[in-house]
Amino acid sequence: MAADTIVAISTALGVGAISIIRLSGDEALPIVSRLTGKDLTKAEGYTIHYGTIRENDEPVDEVLISVFHGPRSYTGEDMAEINCHGGIFITRKVLSLCIAAGARLARRGEFTERAFLNGRMDLAQAEGVNDLIFAQDRVNARSAMHSLKGSVTKLIDPLVDEIVQILAHIEVNIDYPEYEDVHQLTDEEILPAAYKWLGEIDTIIEKAQQAVLIRSGIDTVILGKPNVGKSSLLNALLEEDKAIVTDIAGTTRDLVEGSVRLGNVTLNLIDTAGIHEAGDKIEKMGIERSLQALEKAELVLLVLDSSSGVTAEDQRLLDLTEGRNRIILYNKKDQVELPDTIAISAKEKDLDALVKAIEEKYDSEIHAANEDTLNNERQIGLAIQAKRAMQDVIRSLEAGLELDLVTLDLQAAHNALKEITGEATREGLLDEIFSRFCLGK
């Protein structure tokens, strides 16, 4: 249990019907008891009580107070949630009275951090809480909910158990060398188990990387010669006039960005300046930025004009993007629709062919995003650390090194996996993770 009691506003601060102020810690219930004049310290958990918050015997607000007793609460500590009338003044007033009564303003994510520290959830589940709050589509919300229910732990635990089994085989040989032939043990037991483990974590990492691409969005550059309809395509995708559209070539001179959900895929879009032989310095700078954005892009939407055929400028862009992950679009199908092409009309907002092409291209990634996987770069990075440690194990075994030396790399793989769920943590890791949370969570 933490020594102090924390408090924070758990709802968005603004004008609304209700605001919630959350307290957690040994003094949570005594504080609300003093503020309302009602003894809630012995009230049953999971009950709601009517009361009036007072300051110097003057009523401040009529409230409902939810009571939770540790360890069966969100944080594992005694908790109270004050449901007061919404509005910035009243909400802040009730918060200030709680602080004056002895509570401390919580840090970002401190309620969930206490839930982790008190064993109410593991670190991957805690990250799922934050992911659920910030989810902007069904795929991310589903993934976060599964993570909150322990899906990441269920993925990792079998890998941890297999490492423990390999270590057990080695330890038995170290402690009782007369009972096992070292070479036979390595070839028949340890190496096959290590290779099997490596295949399993490879599958997990691959699926996770595919899923993260869909969940976080694909960095996408819209590329094409001037006046081909790039900005019209961006506006049609975003359903707003974010980019200037004119008949004058070279209108877009800087990068214009936005995100859009197309079917089951999110695109983080960048509309670029038309790439051609520029006439002035500013336009040249815009084209240089376009080329820089192209280098970082995970997907290129190359827009051609179906009404004019493939020009020399188009061919240059086709050559420039050869070998890259790209979709070639033929715009202006309202004028001319070419057969056997991905034909669209940005002007008419006819983009069905583009949506279909994207979903077909990312079919395996979409399936991965709907499965239980690791959920972020931290978790994937630690899985890769564990994989590399196991690769070192295999190299050492194949080189005939002493088994007790091999255990160091096995332990490193074990610790990396344990760090995913927070059972092994580096100094400063918790502060780094929970600082991303909002206040009151």
C-alpha positions in Angstrom: 0.0 0.0 0.0 1.2 3.5 -0.8 1.6 5.8 2.2 -0.3 8.8 0.7 -3.8 9.2 -0.8 -4.0 10.5 -4.4 -6.8 12.4 -6.1 -7.5 13.5 -9.7 -10.3 14.5 -12.0 -11.1 11.3 -14.0 -13.5 12.9 -16.6 -12.7 15.5 -19.2 -12.6 18.9 -17.7 -15.4 21.0 -19.3 -19.1 21.8 -19.2 -21.1 18.6 -18.8 -23.7 16.9 -16.7 -21.4 15.0 -14.4 -17.7 15.1 -13.4 -15.9 12.3 -11.4 -13.2 13.0 -8.9 -11.3 9.8 -8.0 -9.4 9.2 -4.7 -7.3 6.2 -3.8 -5.4 5.3 -0.6 -5.9 4.7 3.1 -7.4 8.2 3.6 -9.7 8.1 0.6 -12.9 7.2 2.6 -12.0 9.3 5.7 -11.5 12.4 3.4 -14.9 12.1 1.7 -16.4 11.4 5.1 -15.1 14.7 6.5 -16.2 16.6 3.4 -19.7 15.3 3.5 -20.2 14.8 7.3 -21.2 11.1 6.6 -19.1 8.2 7.9 -18.4 6.2 4.7 -15.4 4.3 6.2 -17.5 1.3 7.1 -19.9 1.5 4.1 -20.0 -1.7 2.0 -17.9 -1.8 -1.2 -19.5 -1.3 -4.5 -22.2 0.9 -3.1 -23.2 4.5 -3.9 -24.2 7.1 -1.3 -25.8 10.5 -1.5 -24.1 13.4 0.2 -23.4 17.2 0.2 -19.8 18.4 -0.1 -19.3 21.3 2.4 -16.7 24.0 3.0 -16.9 25.6 6.4 -20.4 24.3 6.8 -21.5 25.9 3.5 -22.9 23.5 0.8 -20.7 23.4 -2.3 -22.4 20.6 -4.3 -24.8 17.6 -4.0 -22.9 14.5 -5.0 -23.0 10.7 -5.2 -20.0 8.9 -3.8 -19.1 5.4 -5.0 -17.2 3.3 -2.4 -14.7 0.6 -3.1 -12.6 -1.3 -0.5 -9.1 -2.7 -1.2 -8.0 -5.2 -2.4 -11.1 -5.6 -4.6 -10.8 -2.2 -6.2 -9.2 -0.9 -9.4 -6.0 0.1 -7.6 -6.1 -2.6 -4.9 -6.5 0.2 -2.3 -9.6 1.8 -0.7 -11.1 4.1 -3.2 -13.9 6.7 -3.5 -15.3 8.3 -6.7 -17.2 11.6 -6.2 -19.8 12.2 -8.9 -20.4 15.9 -8.8 -22.2 18.3 -11.2 -20.2 19.0 -14.3 -18.6 22.3 -15.0 -15.1 23.6 -14.6 -15.6 25.7 -11.4 -17.5 23.0 -9.4 -15.2 20.2 -10.5 -12.0 22.1 -9.6 -13.6 23.3 -6.3 -14.3 19.7 -5.2 -10.8 18.7 -6.2 -9.2 21.5 -4.2 -11.3 20.5 -1.2 -10.0 16.9 -1.4 -6.5 18.2 -1.6 -7.0 20.5 1.3 -8.4 17.6 3.3 -5.1 15.7 2.9 -5.0 14.1 -0.6 -2.2 14.6 -3.1 -2.8 15.4 -6.8 -2.1 12.2 -8.7 0.6 11.9 -11.4 -0.4 10.8 -14.9 -1.3 7.2 -14.8 -0.7 6.8 -11.1 -4.0 5.0 -10.4 -3.2 2.3 -13.0 0.4 2.3 -11.8 -0.8 1.5 -8.3 -3.1 -1.2 -9.8 0.1 -2.8 -11.3 2.2 -2.4 -8.2 -0.6 -3.9 -6.0 -0.9 -6.9 -8.3 -4.3 -6.0 -9.8 -2.9 -6.3 -13.4 0.4 -6.9 -15.1 2.2 -4.3 -17.2 0.8 -5.4 -20.5 -2.7 -5.2 -19.1 -1.9 -1.7 -17.8 -0.8 -0.6 -21.3 -4.1 -2.1 -22.6 -6.0 0.3 -20.3 -4.3 3.3 -22.0 -4.7 1.8 -25.4 -8.4 1.4 -24.8 -8.8 5.0 -23.8 -7.1 6.3 -26.9 -8.5 3.7 -29.4 -10.0 5.4 -32.4 -11.4 2.4 -34.2 -12.8 -1.1 -33.7 -9.5 -2.9 -34.4 -7.6 -0.9 -31.7 -10.4 -1.1 -29.2 -10.7 -4.9 -29.6 -7.0 -5.3 -29.3 -6.8 -3.1 -26.2 -9.7 -5.0 -24.6 -8.1 -8.4 -25.2 -4.8 -7.0 -23.8 -6.7 -5.8 -20.7 -8.0 -9.4 -20.3 -4.5 -10.8 -20.3 -4.0 -11.9 -24.0 -0.3 -10.8 -24.0 0.4 -12.7 -20.9 -1.1 -15.8 -22.4 1.1 -15.5 -25.4 4.3 -15.0 -23.4 3.8 -17.5 -20.5 4.3 -20.6 -22.7 7.6 -19.2 -24.0 8.8 -18.5 -20.5 7.8 -22.0 -19.4 9.8 -23.5 -22.3 12.9 -21.5 -21.3 12.5 -22.8 -17.7 12.3 -26.4 -19.0 15.6 -25.9 -21.0 17.3 -24.4 -18.0 16.1 -27.3 -15.9 17.7 -29.8 -18.3 20.9 -27.9 -18.1 20.9 -27.5 -14.3 20.3 -31.3 -13.8 23.4 -32.0 -16.0 25.5 -29.4 -14.1 24.4 -30.8 -10.7 24.6 -34.5 -11.6 27.0 -34.8 -14.6 27.4 -38.5 -14.1 23.8 -39.1 -15.1 23.8 -37.5 -18.6 26.1 -37.4 -21.6 26.6 -33.7 -22.4 26.8 -34.1 -26.1 23.7 -36.3 -26.2 21.7 -34.0 -24.0 22.6 -31.0 -26.2 21.7 -32.7 -29.5 18.6 -34.6 -28.4 17.0 -32.3 -25.8 18.3 -28.7 -25.6 19.0 -27.8 -29.3 15.6 -29.1 -30.6 13.8 -27.2 -27.8 15.7 -24.0 -28.6 14.9 -24.2 -32.3 11.3 -24.9 -31.6 11.2 -21.9 -29.2 12.8 -19.7 -31.9 10.2 -20.7 -34.4 7.4 -19.8 -32.0 8.7 -16.4 -31.1 9.4 -15.6 -34.8 5.7 -16.2 -35.5 4.7 -14.0 -32.6 7.0 -11.1 -33.6 5.9 -11.3 -37.3 2.2 -11.2 -36.4 2.8 -8.4 -34.0 4.7 -6.3 -36.5 1.9 -6.8 -39.0 -0.8 -5.9 -36.5 1.0 -2.8 -35.2 1.2 -1.5 -38.8 -2.6 -1.8 -39.1 -3.3 -0.5 -35.6 -1.0 2.6 -35.8 -1.7 3.4 -39.4 0.4 3.1 -42.5 2.6 6.1 -43.4 1.4 6.8 -46.9 2.8 9.3 -49.5 0.6 10.5 -52.3 2.9 11.0 -55.2 2.4 12.3 -58.8 3.3 15.0 -61.3 1.7 18.5 -60.8 -2.0 18.8 -61.4 -2.7 15.1 -61.5 -5.2 15.2 -58.7 -3.1 14.4 -55.6 -4.6 17.2 -53.5 -8.1 16.3 -54.7 -7.5 12.7 -53.6 -6.3 13.8 -50.2 -9.4 16.0 -49.7 -11.7 13.2 -50.9 -10.1 10.7 -48.5 -10.2 13.1 -45.6 -13.7 14.4 -46.6 -12.5 18.0 -46.1 -10.8 20.7 -48.1 -7.4 20.4 -46.4 -5.3 20.9 -49.5 -5.6 23.7 -52.0 -7.0 22.5 -55.4 -6.6 24.7 -58.5 -5.8 24.2 -62.2 -2.5 25.8 -61.7 0.4 23.3 -61.5 2.6 23.4 -58.4 0.0 24.7 -56.0 1.2 22.3 -53.3 4.6 23.5 -52.1 4.7 21.9 -48.6 3.6 18.6 -47.1 -0.1 18.4 -46.2 -1.0 15.6 -43.7 -4.0 13.8 -42.3 -5.2 10.3 -41.2 -8.1 8.4 -42.6 -9.7 5.0 -42.0 -10.3 3.1 -45.3 -12.2 -0.1 -44.7 -10.0 -2.0 -42.2 -6.8 0.1 -42.7 -5.7 3.5 -41.4 -3.6 5.6 -43.7 -1.4 8.4 -42.3 -1.5 10.5 -45.5 1.0 13.0 -46.8 0.2 14.9 -49.9 3.4 16.0 -51.6 4.4 18.7 -54.0 4.2 17.6 -57.6 7.6 16.1 -58.7 8.9 17.8 -61.8 11.5 20.2 -63.0 10.6 23.1 -60.7 10.9 26.7 -61.8 11.5 28.6 -58.5 13.4 28.1 -55.3 10.3 27.6 -53.1 8.8 24.9 -55.3 12.2 23.1 -55.5 12.3 23.0 -51.7 8.8 21.5 -51.7 9.9 18.8 -54.1 13.0 18.0 -51.9 10.6 17.5 -49.0 8.5 15.3 -51.1 11.5 13.1 -51.9 12.4 12.9 -48.2 8.8 11.9 -47.3 9.0 9.2 -50.0 12.1 7.7 -48.3 10.2 7.3 -45.0 6.9 6.1 -46.5 5.6 2.6 -45.9 3.2 2.9 -48.8 3.2 5.0 -52.0 0.0 6.0 -53.8 1.3 6.9 -57.2 -1.3 9.0 -59.0 -1.4 9.0 -62.8 -3.7 10.9 -65.2 -5.8 8.4 -67.1 -6.8 11.1 -69.6 -3.3 12.0 -70.7 -1.5 8.6 -70.9 1.9 7.9 -69.3 4.1 11.0 -69.8 7.9 11.3 -69.3 7.3 12.8 -65.9 5.0 9.8 -65.0 7.7 7.4 -66.2 10.3 9.1 -64.0 8.0 8.6 -61.0 7.4 4.9 -62.0 11.1 4.4 -62.1 11.7 6.3 -58.8 9.2 4.1 -56.9 10.1 0.8 -58.6 10.6 -1.9 -56.0 8.8 0.1 -53.3 5.5 -0.8 -51.7 3.1 1.1 -54.0 -0.3 1.2 -55.5 -0.6 2.8 -59.0 -3.8 4.8 -59.3 -5.3 6.2 -62.5 -7.3 9.3 -61.6 -10.0 11.0 -63.6 -12.0 7.9 -64.5 -14.9 10.3 -64.9 -13.2 11.4 -68.1 -11.4 8.2 -69.3 -11.5 4.8 -67.5 -8.6 2.5 -68.5 -9.2 -1.2 -68.4 -7.2 -3.4 -66.0 -6.2 -0.5 -63.8 -7.0 0.8 -60.4 -9.2 3.6 -61.6 -10.6 6.3 -59.4 -12.1 9.8 -59.6 -10.9 12.0 -56.8 -13.2 14.8 -58.1 -16.3 12.6 -57.8 -15.0 10.9 -54.6 -15.2 7.5 -56.4 -12.5 5.6 -54.5 -13.9 2.1 -54.2 -11.1 0.6 -56.3 -8.5 2.1 -54.0 -10.1 0.8 -50.8 -10.3 -2.7 -52.4 -6.7 -2.6 -53.5 -5.5 -1.5 -50.0 -7.4 -4.2 -48.3 -6.1 -6.9 -50.7 -2.5 -5.7 -50.2 -2.7 -5.7 -46.4 -5.0 -8.8 -46.1 -2.5 -10.7 -43.9 -1.8 -7.7 -41.7 -5.6 -7.1 -41.2 -6.0 -10.8 -40.1 -3.0 -10.4 -37.7 -4.5 -7.2 -36.2 -7.7 -9.2 -35.3 -5.7 -11.9 -33.5 -4.2 -11.7 -30.0 -0.6 -10.3 -30.5 1.9 -8.1 -28.8 0.5 -4.6 -28.9 3.3 -2.0 -29.1 6.9 -1.3 -30.0 8.1 -1.8 -26.4 6.7 -5.3 -26.2 7.9 -6.2 -29.7 11.4 -4.8 -29.0 11.6 -7.0 -25.8 10.5 -10.1 -27.8 13.2 -9.4 -30.3 15.8 -9.1 -27.5 14.6 -12.5 -26.2 14.9 -13.9 -29.7 18.5 -12.7 -30.2 19.4 -14.1 -26.8 18.1 -17.5 -27.9 20.0 -17.3 -31.2 23.1 -16.8 -29.0 22.2 -19.9 -27.1 22.0 -21.9 -30.3 25.3 -20.6 -31.6 26.9 -21.5 -28.3 25.4 -25.0 -28.2 26.5 -25.7 -31.8 30.0 -24.4 -31.0 30.2 -26.9 -28.1 30.5 -24.3 -25.3 30.0 -25.4 -21.7 26.4 -25.6 -20.7 26.7 -23.4 -17.7 27.8 -20.6 -20.0 24.7 -21.1 -22.1 22.5 -20.4 -19.1 23.5 -16.7 -19.2 21.9 -16.2 -22.5 18.9 -18.2 -21.5 18.4 -16.1 -18.5 18.7 -13.0 -20.7 15.8 -14.3 -22.9 13.8 -15.1 -19.8 14.3 -11.6 -18.3 13.3 -9.9 -21.6 10.0 -11.8 -21.8 9.3 -11.1 -18.1 9.8 -7.4 -18.7 6.9 -7.4 -21.2 4.5 -8.2 -18.3 6.5 -6.2 -15.8 7.6 -9.1 -13.6 11.2 -7.9 -14.4 11.5 -4.1 -14.8 14.3 -1.7 -15.5 14.8 1.4 -13.4 12.7 4.2 -14.8 10.6 1.9 -17.0 7.4 2.5 -15.0 7.7 6.3 -15.0 8.3 6.1 -18.8 5.1 4.0 -19.4 2.7 5.6 -17.0 3.6 9.2 -18.0 1.8 8.5 -21.2 -1.5 8.0 -19.3 -4.0 10.8 -18.7 -4.6 12.3 -15.3 -7.2 10.4 -13.3 -6.3 7.0 -14.8 
